[in-house]
Amino acid sequence: MTKMTRLMLLFMWVGVTGSTVLDLQKRIIGGQLCQPNDRLYHVKLIVRNGNNGIFCGGSLITDQWILTAAHCWKAGWTMYAVLGVHPGPGQQVKITAPPEIYTDKDSNNNLRSHDIMLLRLPRPTQIRPIALPNCQRRPKLGRKVNIAGHAATTGGPNKERTPGESTTLQCADIDIVDCQGLRNHLKNTKPFFYNEVVYQHWFCGQSPGVDVCSGDSGGGVVYQNKIYGVISFTGDIHNICTQPAAFVDICNQQYMQWIKDTAEISQRGCGLFCG
């Protein structure tokens, strides 16, 4: 098994639970129904293999490209993008092009994958995309960013993670916090996973009563109507609201350049696609 394959499996274990499609349709914890005109660019990704399936989120960043988390992809499974899922009813489109996943190499020239992915729609959509960030005005520690998804809204009586179902998109605001506490937690409790994510670029969010769950992965982290991150994983796979959530930081220079190159967004002609 390659290192890239192990990483994808780890993200599936930490952020997305394999089950039936109905079992995986859940909601953001501590959120509320998104306003009718919010998150029109949000995409629900459905990945199926027979009766098994997973859900993820994603964001249209152009009329044909979806930005999401790489661990939402499963080789050999069929992926669908539901466009206009909010406010609904949505249009299901099959993803036929291979995914574009950001990779680089470590100091030993080994290929390593990052949890950021672009998916190309078979044809353009008329839905207005979310603008890319203005990285000169990125949100600072303590500022609130907005997250959204279809994952669990509550935990069990002892805050254990429990499944749930919803057909509505939930939105929540979450505070940006320092990631060092999450890094220490992962290093001490999940050292193998820590070694697989420590080289990636992410920022963190945590607020009382707010968390992300399986099914939220890939959703956009938004500030002032621009996308700054992609929901990647939560620090505690067993209990809710105990550790910060990690978001892929798309203001990282390598990520941003890769996004623009892959989606063919030029700085001069990016228009509403860039902040």
N, C-alpha and C positions, 0 to 999 in steps of 0.2 A: 504494500500500500504506500503510495507516495505521500510526501509531507502535505501537499495541497489537498489530497483526498482526506487525510486525517483532520486537517483544519476544517474542512467543510462539514465533516461528521461531528466535530466538536461543537461547532456553531449550531448545528441542528439539535444537538443534545442540550446546549445551554439555552438557546433562544426559541426553538420550535419543537414541539412534541409531535411525533408521528402518530396518527390516529385516523379515524374516519373524518370525512369532510365536515359533517355536522358537529363532531366533537371539537373541531378546531375553530369554529366560528365564535369568537369571544370578543371582549371589549376592553378598552383602556380602564385601568383601575383609577377611581377618583375623578373620572371625567363626566361630561354631560353631552347630550346630543349636539353635534356640530350645527351651527346656524345654517339655514338653507342655502345661503350664498357663500359659505366658507368651504374651502378645500375641494373646489370643483375639479381640481387637477389630481385629486387623490385617486389612486388605482388600487383595486383589490386584486392580488395575484392568487390564483388557485392552481395548485400543482397536484396532479392526480396520477395514481397508479392503481387501476382497478377501483376497489372500494376504499382504498387508502388515499389520504390527501393531507395537504397542509395549506394554510393561509399565510399570506404576507401582505404588507402594504407596499406602496410605491408612489412616485410622484412624476407626473409629466413635466419634463424640463424643456421640451420642444414639442412640436406637433406630431413627432414620431418616436421620441425616445423617452423611456421610463428609467428613472434613477431609483435603485433599491439596494438591498443587502445581498451579497453574493451567496450567503448560506441558504437563501431561499431557492436556489437552483438545485435540482436533483437530476443527475444524468439518467436518461432513459425514461423519465417521467414526462407527462404532458403538462405544459404550462398554459394557462389562460389569463388574460388581463381583462378585468371588468372595468370598462371606462364609464364615467358618469355614475359610479356606484353611489355617490352622494350628490344631490339628494335622491337619486335613483330614477327609474328602476335599474339603469345600467345596461351596457352592451358588452357581451362577452366576446373577446377576440382571441384566437389561438396565436401563441407566439411560435413562429416557425424558424426564425433566424437564431443561430447560436448566440449564447450570451457573451457579452464583453465584460470580463472580470479583470480588475487591476492587479497586476503582478509586478514584482521586482525580484532582485537577487540579494542574498545575504553576503557577508564577507567571504564565505566559502563558495560563492557562485551557485548556491542552491536556490532554485526558484521558490518563491513564497507568495502566497495569495493574500489579498486584503479583502475585508468584508464590504466591498463596494462593487456594484454591478450596474451595467446599462443593458436594457432590453430594447430591441427595435420592433416597433409595430409593423405589420405587413403593409399598412397604408396610413397616411396622415389622418389625424383627427381634427375636428373643429374646436375641441375643448381648449380653452386658454391655459397655457402652462404656467407653472410657478417660476418666478425669476430666480436666476442664480444670485449668490450673495454679493454684497459689497464688503469685501474682506477688510477694507480700511475702517469699517464701522461695525465690526463684528460684536455680538453681545458679550459683555464682560461678566465676571463672576458676580452672582447675586441678581442678575437680570433674569426675567422670565422668558422662556421660549414656549412655543406651542407644539404639542404632539397630538397625534390622532391614530386611531386604529380600531380593529374589531376584536381585540383580545379581552381577557376577563375583567370584569368591573369590581369584583369582590373576591376575598379569600375565604377560607374556612374559619371556623370559630377560633382557631389558634393561629390565624394568619397564614395557614398553609395554602398553596396555590390549588385552586379548584377549577374545573372546566365550566363553561357556560356558553350560551348562544345569543346572537343578536344579528339583526339584519340592518342595524343602523350604525353610522360612523360616530364614534365618541371622540371628543376633543378635550384636552386638558392643558393647563399651563403648569410648567415645572421650572424650578430655579436652577440656574447653572451653578454647579459646585466644583470644588477642587477634586481632581480624580485620584489624588494620592491615597486616600482612604480605601478606595476601591482597588487600586493597584496592590496595596498591602494585603487586603483581604484575599484577593485572587492568588497572590504569591504564597500566602500561608495555607490556603485551603484547596486551591486548584493549581498547583505549580505547573503541571503540563499545559493546561489551558493558558495560564499566564504567559508562558514562554512563547505560545503561538500568537498571542495578541499584543505583547508588549511593544513590538516593533511597529504596530499600526498607529494611526493618528486619530485620536478620538477626544471628545470632551464629555462631561458628565452632567447629569441632571438628577436632582432629588428634592422633593417637597413632601411634607407630611400628608399621608393618605393618597399619594399619587405614585403610580408605578406602571411599567410596561410588562406585558406577558407574551407568551407564545401566540403568534398571529399578528402582533404589532410590528414585528421585524420588517425593516425596509421602509417604514413610513417616514415622511419628511419631518424634520425639526425646523420650525419656521420662526422667524423673527422679523417683524415689520414687513410682512408679506414677501419675504425672500427665504429661500431654503438654505440653511447653514449646516445641516447634519442629516444623517440617516440613522434610524434606530437600529442598533446592532445587537446588544445583549443586556440582560439584567445581572447584577452581581450575585443574586441569591436565587437559585433555581427552585428552591423548596418553599420559601416564604416570601410574602409580599412586603414591600415598603421597608426593608431592612438595609438595603444597599443601594447606591446610586445606579442609574441606568447609564449605559455607555452609548454614545452617538458617534458615528464616523464623521470626522471633521473635514468637510469638503473644501474648507478654506486652505487646507494644506496645499502647497504650491503644486506638488506632483499630482495630487488628485484632481485639482482644478484644471490643470493643463491637459490631463488625460481625458477629462469629461469634455472639454472644448474640442479637442482633437477628434475624439471618437464620434461625438454628435455633430461634428463639423460646424461648430459655433465659432465664428470669427469675432474678434473684439470689435471690429468696425461695424459689422453687420448684425450683431447679436440682438439689437433692439430690445424687446421685452424679455428676452431670455437672460439678460445680464443685469445685475444691479448697478 
